[in-house]
Amino acid sequence: MFSWGEDCEQGFRLRDGSTISTGDGVHFLNLSFDITDVSAGHNVLAFVKSNGDTSIIRTNESTDGIRVRGKQKFVKCKEKIQAVSCGDDMVTLLSERGKVLCVDATRTYIPRPLEALCKIPVSQVACGSQHSVALTKDGQVYTWGKDSRGQGPAGTNSPQHLRSLSALPLVQIAAGGEQSFALSVSGGVFGWGRNHCGQLGLGDTTDRHTPTPLHYLNSKKTIHISCGKNHTAILTKTGAVFTFGSGQYGQLGHNSFRDELRPRLVAELWGAKVIKTACGRHHTLVMTDSKRVYSFGCGTQGQLGHGEESHPSVPLPVQLPQDTTPILRNIYAGGNCSFATCTPVQEADEKSNTDSVNNVKQHSIEDMIDKWVSKCDLKSSKKIKQEIHRTFSSASCMNRVFLDQSKDKHFQTSTKYSGLNLSLVQPAFEKLVKKDDVLAEVEAAVLHLLPSFDEKSVGVEGLRIFLLLNELLHVIQRHKLLLSMKLAEAVAAAMQRLSAESLQVIGDWWASLTSSTMVRHVKVWKQALSLILSNEPVSRNSGVRNLLLVLQYMYNANNRIAGRQRIPEKTFCLGISETFLCEDLQIWHSMSKIQDMDHQPLILFNFPFVMDLKSKIMAFDINAACTQKEHQANMFWPFYFELKLKRASLLEGTFKQLASADHSAFKKPLVVYFDEDPKVTDVYKKDLFHHLFLEMVSTKAGMFMFNDSETLAWFPSTATEEEKTNFFLVGVLCGLALYNKSIIHFPFPLALFKKLLDVEPTLEDMMEFSPSVGRSLQYVLDYEDDLENLDMCFLITWNETEIDLDPRNPGKAVTGQNKKEFVDAYVSHAFNTSVESVFQEFKRGFFQVCDRDLVKLFRPEELQRVLVGQDVYDWAKLKQNTVWDLRVGYPTMQMFWEVFDELTEDQRKDFLWFLTGFRRVPILGMDQVQMKVQRMQIQGGQHYDQHFPSSLTCHSILDLPLYSSKEIMRDRLTEALITERGFL
């Protein structure tokens, strides 16, 4: 072993007392034993032999300040020791079995086991000046010792668990003077403790009392951390070295003596691939892949091995003896000492095969699962059970498996990328379900783990487990649906304890997966929710709420994805039973009586994204029916909201009666009378909405502005007070149509329905309303050259009026920096500013009729299609759903379908209006139209050929005469379909 620095030859028992040295103070110690680990503190040095024996050498200080290293003392221990770490006076030993023993070298050389860790196997120990850190084999961190600034539990020798690191897949711990670090498998660095010199690398000098991520090192592929008293060195997988903290002695290697508050690359080492780093009290060592050792920092005790070199702040090679032939294996630094262990040339190849980074070969999770499922009887294998429990009950263990190893991609782990290779997960988990006892052990282990999650965890790597558990639940559901329920509820409950930031990360990770994986994960939670909702009565406990909240997080994350890359919103939807919806409405209506907001019952209406459109329509209609009954019961005669109109003055009469009506009457069932006809029929109501909106929303009426193609209407930019009142009445009419299940002709863009639901219109809406303007604005956004070439300013023309979009800056030019501002202002003016007063009147009228909270169940495109229907006509479905009265007979049925098939597309649409009162198809499709054909009843002596077909639109019933020929049927049917028939 090579040794240089303070008393570098003293204390070791040398073979024949021989040493080889250089003029620069580096000595080759010819030891009679092989050293596998060395550590030095300010007053103590300890080493471990290859046979597991340990010795301690103490440095004593005389009254006149002279420090002298004492003799080597053997530590009597029943355990074989594999690692050692020294503080100023304390020595911490780690046995091969994972037991931690402590030696207070100021009093005795007898090791004392730490009782708190006796039953917890430990993999690493690290000591600062007066505190210690331990990393257990299941990835947990414990600290103990003096704590003046957060490096360990205050003034206690009892190890305390750092819960905030418990979920992280940690691979190393390090400790310096009063600072500590932990390193994750994907290069995440977390520091805490004293930071007066910036030794935590966080960009400031504020001490940290809890582990804090060092974000600057993200994606740098950190694989090792070394700590001095007040400085830190970081080694990356690419062989780069970053240092930070105190530079007082040049120990950072930046050719300066300045402190560095953030990690800084040691540029002087550029071109050399460093494979080892070590920090002493105020100096640093590095070893390259060519086995050259460099040092920098304080050299007053010869610890740099430079001799009289005058540049301590620059990495310079250590002058090792030239007449020795051993191969360097490792470097160590501590206090004012430096060491390099070596291997004879003949043994170098053998050593290189066994010396790995952690000196432990890790079995892959796939290999372990193969072993578990191959055992015939798990009950008799206690070891296998323990292995399963240790793996799946530890978030740290779970979060280090299934990493994306291709090109070290997992080192890129961030808030946007999980570092997992999920393609490996499902095949591995599929094996677990093959054996019930293995699966039961896995489930028990995960259930034991989940309660430990809380919002205090740091770093994102600890969140990987939630993507893995999604995959596990998917596999279990496919094979054992009921078994998955308990686990699904436990996972959902654990997610609710996470912070909002953690949930955002999980959502972003999930949203970055392939569409098929996203859909698969959504189906996991839909399946669990559906199973609960299928029970009667449905439990409205926190378990159901948690499942809904998980789906809510996924839904929100999906909405953050760019349009075409989103999975369809219907992926989240479930069909909800009418019974449950009625119960939901009852609870919702009683909510106003509940004052305690923390204990309000679960209401599905608060999660409308899980309701399919059929369920939303059903809920709205049930609520409308209940509201109508309430207003009928609470008000005097009449029990209906009656409109008595004349066909000749339909629009004028409707507006007049609506304006004079008590607004509360709008909530009653609507009844329409025409021309003093006392007959009450659903046909008149549908006739009203059909003809009224055709007249009202037309270019001839002049109420609205239209786009260039006159296919879409919009509100005018200016209106008198009387006109504003009319727009209030238009809103009332739209509300009445929705409230009374009527489809209307209302050719407005989606922007209107967005505004009703408080969703901001976008450039896409302009593309719909005015494609030419929309394309022009998109061109502005996409234009990459200097926009000054286009000679554009914030002055536009809208609705034949010139508008300055930024009146505080007249003539403001559109530039590359403000082009998005210009486009947003243009869209906002068109759909918001220019029509604000008119739209607010329309909105007020609409919600005078409809319950705002029930309307908000719908998405904008759903609300639009519910109100105006759709133009997808599946005539084959109409035929398929038609029910025939047996008295009609087959010949007439065949004749009717032949005539129907010969109609033009417009005539078929007229037939739909004739049958249902609507010319457009209901939003749920032609399945909602079930025509019933019955034989028309005629008086004796009359002939069928004299009669026209008639319909009962509220029930989609067609009264069909038994015509004598196909030609007569065609004539009578087409004449009956004239849309103006009976409305002149």
C-alpha positions, 0 to 999 in steps of 0.5 A: 500500500502507498501512504503519504501525508501526516505520519505516513509510515507510523503505526503500521506493522511492516514486513521487515520494517521495509518501505520504499519512498520518493523525495516527494514523501510518498511511501510504499508500505510493504505490509504482511497483509492485504488491506481491503478498506481504509478510513482516516479521521482527524485523530484516528485511522482504521483499516480492514484486512482481507481476512475480515480483521480490523485494526485502529491507529490513534493519533495523540496530541501532546501538550505542546501541540505535536501530533504523533500516531500511536501503534496499531491496535487489533479490534477484537470482534466476533464478526468479520468486518467488510468496511470501516469509516472514521469520524474525528474520534469514533470508528464505525465498523460494518460486518459481512452480515450487515451488523454495525459496530462502533468504537470510541477510540478515546476510551476503548478498542472494544466494538459496541453494537448499535442496538437500534440496527441489530435486526436491520442488515446494513450495506454501507456506513459513513462518518462525518466529524461527529456524526454517522450515517448508515444505508440498510440493504433495503435502501433506508438511511439512518443517522446518529451523533452530534447535530448542530446543523441537521446532519443527524439527530440532535445529540443522540447516539440512537440511529434515527430513520430519515423517512424522507429518503425511504422511497428512493433507490439509494446506492451510496451514502457519504459524510464529511465534516458536518454534511451528509449525502445520499446518491440514488441509482439514477444519479440523484444527489441529496444533501443535508447538514452544514452549508456555510461554504456551499458544501451542499452545492445548492447555490447558497450558504444556508444549512439544510436540516432535511435532505435536499436534491441537488438539481444541478447534477441531474442528468450528469450520471453521478456514480460516487460522492466523496466528502471532506470537512467543508468540501465535496467531490462528485464523480460521474459515469463519464469520468468527469469530476465536479467539486464545490464547497470550501476552496480555502486550500485549493481542494476544489482543483479550480486553480483558485482558492475561492469557495464554489456554491454550485458544482463546478467541473474540474476542467484541469482533469479534462481528457482524463477519465477519472474512476475513483475520488477521495476527500481528506480533511482539506485535500482531494485525490482522484485516480484515472483509468490509466491508474494515475493519481492526482491530488490538490488542496492542502499539502502542509503534511505532505498529503498531496505527494507533490513535494515542493510543487507550488500549485496546490489548487491545480490537480497534479500527479502524485509522485509514486515510487518508480521502482515498484510494480504493483497495480493501483486498486483504490485510493483513500483520503482522510484527515491529513492522510492519503493512501492507495491500495494496490495489487501485485501484477500477477494478481491484477487480472483476478482482482479486476474480475471481482472488484466492481463498483459496489463489490456486490453482484445484483440479481435482476428482478426477472431472475428472482421471479423465475426462481420464486415461481419455479419452487414447487412449494412456497410454504416450505421455503421461508427464504423465498417468502422473505425475499419476496417480502423484502423486494415488494415491501420496500419502495427503495427496492421496487424503484430500482428495478426495470430501469431503462439501461439502454444508453444509460437512459435512466440517468435522465430521470426527471419530472418528465421522464421516469427512467423505467422500461415498462416493456419489461414489467408486464411479462415479469408480472405475468409470471407472478400470477401463475402461482397463487401463493407467490401472488398472495405474498406479493400482495401482502408485501405491497399492502405492508408497504403502501401505508408508509408513503407520505408527502415528505419524500424528496426526489422523483425516483421514489415515485416510480413505484406507482407506475409499476403498481399500475402494471401489477394491478392490470395483470392481477385484474386480468386473472383475479379481478376480485383479488385486485380490489383491496390492492387498488384501494390501498394504492389509491389511498397511498396516492392521496397522501402524496404532495401536489408536486408528486402527483403532478410528476406521476401524471406527467410521467404517465402522460409521456407513455404510449397511448396504449399504455395510458389506456391500459392504466386508465382501465385499471382504475375504471375496472375497480370503480365499475366493480364498486358501482355495480354493487347495490347499495353503492358505498360512498366511502373514502375508498370510492373517492380515492379511486375517482381522484386517481382517475381525476389526476390521469384525466388532468394529465391527459388534458395537458397533452397536445391535442392529437396525442391525447387519449380519447376522453371517452376512455375515462367514461363509465355508464352509471345506473339510473338508480345511482344517478337519482340517489346522487341528485338527492344528495346533491340537493341536500348539500346546502344543508351540510355546513361541515365542508370536510365531511360532505358525502361523495357525489359523482357529479363532482367527477363528470369526466367519468360519466358517459354522455348517456349518463349525463343526459339522464342526470340532466333530464331526471333533475329537470323532471324533478324541478318541474314537479317541484315548481308545479307543486309550489306554485298556483295554477297554471301548472304549466308554462303556457305559450299561446302563439299565432303561426303568422307572428311566431317570433314576435309573439314568442318574445312578447310572452317570454318577456312578460312571463314570471321567470320562475315559470320557465321551470315548469313543463312547457305547453304550446298552443297554436292559433287558439287550438286547445289541443295539448300535443308534444308536436306543437312544442317541437314545431315551435322550436323547429320553426322559431329557430329557423326564422330567428337564426337566419340572415333575414332576421338580422339578429346575428352576424354570420361568417363569410360562408353564412354557415355559422352565426355569432353575436353582433358587436353592438346592440341597443338595450332592447336588442340586449333584452332579445338576446336574453330571451334567445338564451331563455329559448335555448335553455327551454329547448334543452330543459324540454328535450328538444333539438334546435337549429342553432348554427353557432361555433363551439366557442359559444358552448365553451363560454357557457361552460367558462372555457376560453375560446382558442385559435381553433375556434377561429379556424372553425368560425372563419377559416381564412382569418384562422389560417392567417393568424396561424401563419403569423404564429408559424412565420419565422422570418422578421415579421416587420416584413409583413408590415402588421400592427395591432389594428384589425377589422372585426364585424366591419369595425376597425379595432385597436387591440392595444389602445394604450400603444397605438400603432403597435407593430407585430413582432416575433416577440409579441406575435402570440400576444397579437393572436391571443388578443385577436381571438379574445376580441372576436369571442369575448371583448366585442360581444361581452355585454350581449353574451352575458345577457344570453348566458343569463337567460340560458341559466334562468332555465337550466341548472348551471351545475347540471349543465357543467356536467357536459363538455362544450362539444357534448353540450353543443350536440345535445342541444343541436343534435348531430348530422350522422344519419345511420338509416340502417340502424333506423330500420334495425330498431323499427318495431312493426304492428303485426296488423300492418302485414308484411306486404305493407312493411316491404312496400314502405322500406322500398319507398323509403330507400327511394327517397332523397337524403333530404327527404329522409331527413324530413321523414325523421323530423316528421317522425320525431320532431327533430331534423337532426339525429339525437346526440346518442345516435339513431339508437335513440330513435325507435320507430313504432309503425302501427296500422292507421285506424279509419272509419267505416266506408273510408279507404286507406288510399285517401289518408296521409301517414301521421305521427306521434312525435313524442313516442316516434309512432308512425300511423301508416295506412294500408295503401293499395300500391307502392306509387300511392304510398310514395305520393302520400308519404312525400306530400306529408313530409313537406316541412311547411305542411300544417304551419302556414 
